[in-house]
């Protein structure tokens, strides 16, 4: 509760901050409006969808802009006192300029009345206007995938969208990687979510694709970002529109594999903005096929034995995510934003497996048995943010204060029954986990002059995670509590960080971004068991993170960039928990409280160019990673049948890679987009683990994406795509490769406000096979998982309201906890792997 009171106090401070900060160094305290009506000079009719751009008088760069409504009206709100120029344009009409439009503190509003726009003397006979953002945009510091332009993703979820984002790969279990590295920090609207830190793959499956506006990929974050996440940052931007009046949309899809629905409503008037969004996802029950072959061999041939298994796994999944936000601009210098995001979801697996054992040295020991695993998994929580921004009189000079409270809870219950064997007994395990994360952050930006800009800030992250795992053994008419295996685990982590970044803009297109960050991490873990004597452990370490980016604009359409970044990956609860997870009695896992963080350093050279309607981006990079964390598989001790996976800092990896993505429009109606990323994997194990390493070659891994979109007459659109990811290597084997293809078709109605579509995913294959191979000095294992991917669906979307202006000056400050190694089940984990 102490943390809660701190957040409340900061919220109250933000509310009163406008009085303390005043109006930013004596500047204006009010903002005004410039309005008018655009009229065709010949027909005398109002002109809807005419563009109105606002410039400073004598300036060349637009400040903001709007389009007129169906009555030709336009309004430019939140305008500071000053002298401005308007540029009014429409297809077939020459641009009209109105200069010296003046607003003052005493007369903040300027009403221009009717403005006549005359057509060009060379009138166009017929014009078809198509205005939309590109599907893929390459910006200075990131790649942006505009998911709302992807019609084949309609009816899917966030995992389906991420599979098509350049440089990103998603495996069967929903593990996300950038350039083959799974140490990715995933944000939602620029902020972390307690839900994603607890169960990322499960949460991604609950976010409807229709709720996603775009996804940003940051591969070389500057020192301004948290140091966590060696691969980089993924930021999922949801559809929160800043428009005047009331607007919104509803969308959804019904298919043979999953069903989705989403609705949002937005209200924005002058300085007040409100929005709400809710989306849900539910799958039909899906049955997967599993098979595995394990061959145990030892130096002693009399111990040679093997085990094969086949089975089915049936899962039904559901999830819902809702959010609400409010913002108010007190004046041009002070604004306050608050938002809350709530999520809830779960899945109930039911798997049946048949096992056959062969003892080569004594056939009389051969046997067969069965198991049935019944589980219930649920997860949920909320993220509450309060952000305050104060702008000073100087353009770009600002201070922001942000707070966040993230709470998540995971419940994992399962019961395993064994048949035809006395070796294993029935087992029941209930895991309850809670994760509370409190963050306070301050950021300061000072444009020193036209050449230099200084950014500095600090942050404190406090994490408190508790996990309770209760085991039960057969007894009486059911199960009785097992104090030997039951445990509690408390995990506390505190991170203090400070950073400074300097941006230098030089003549002839040169720019430099240099920064430094210092982080201190303090960890305390406390395992509690009635009968086991496990000792608490502590870790405390400092990390210095420099960053440097050099950029040169070769021409207005060509840019070259050289970047250096350093990142760390802190091991979290899943990797540190010393208790053995026996959810699969023949494939157990255990954490390692002595794990150190991974540290990676990356140097990247990138080139970007625009050629008419085409975009090309090329990059080459080198990544050096120390303390590489992987799970090592060994035999269970003694005469126990099965394996146990332990997380270790296995050594060093040096990786060379290159990536390409591009977009080309060979014909007006056809756009082709593609990307490929390839990199090497050649780890060097530490001396203590060289005897466990069986994969010693240099391996090339890759992921690729290709799509084509055809824009046909009468608002028909067709699209096809394909994704291919190679197998992912470890020092003991390989994880599954992944490929998928799909088709979509959409028809738009009512001036594109209504759309109906159909899509098909993997129409030629009922199942997709995923193969895993492990080889150690004492055994080999080959397993196959066949998942039902074929699906057909119908989608729809409808938008309402007037999108007659946006306000790009609204702030998007907030918490960015680019933190924790992904894959972490922060509240105890899911024994089923989230299938």
Secondary structure, DSSP 4 states (H G I P E B T S, - for coil): -HHHHHHHHHHHHHHHHHHHHTTTTT--S--EEEEEEEEETTT--B-TT-EEEEEETT-SS--EEEE--TTSEEEEEEEPSEEEEEEEEETTEEEEEEEEEEE-SSS--EEEEEEEEPBPSS--S---------SEEE-SS-EEE-GGG-GGGTTSBHHHHHTTSTTEEE-TT--EEETTB--EEEEETTB--HHHHHHHHHHHTTSBGGGEEEEEEESS--TTS-SB-SSEEEEEEE-----SEEEEEEEEEEESSEEEEEEEEEEEETTEEEEEEEEEEEEPPEEEEEEEEEEE--SSGGG-EEEEEEEEEEE-EEEEEEEEEEEEESSSSEEEEEEEEEEEEEE--EEEEEEEEEETT-GGG-EEEEEEEEEEEEEEEEEEEEEEEEE-SSTT-EEEEEEEEEEEEEEEEEEEEEES-SSS--EEEEEEEEEEEEEEEEEEEEE-SSSEEEEEEEEEEEEEEEEEEEEEEEETTEEEEEEEEEEEEEEEEEEEEEEEEEEEE-STTEEEEEEEEEEEEEEEEEEE-SS--PPPEEEEEEEEEEEEEEEEEEETTEEEEEEEEEEEE---HHHH--SEE-SSTTEEEE--TTPPPEEEEEEEEEEEEEETTEEEEEEEEEEEEEEEEEEEEEEPSTT--SEEEEEEEEEEEEEEEEEEEEEEEEETTEEEEEEEEEEEE-EEE-GGGGGG----S-EEEEEEEEEEEEEETTTEEEEEEEEEEPPEEETTEEEPPEEEEEEEEEEEETTTTEEEEEEEESTT-SEEEEEEEEE-SSEEEEEEEEEE--EEEEEEEEEEE---B--TTS---------S-TT--TTS--TTTT-
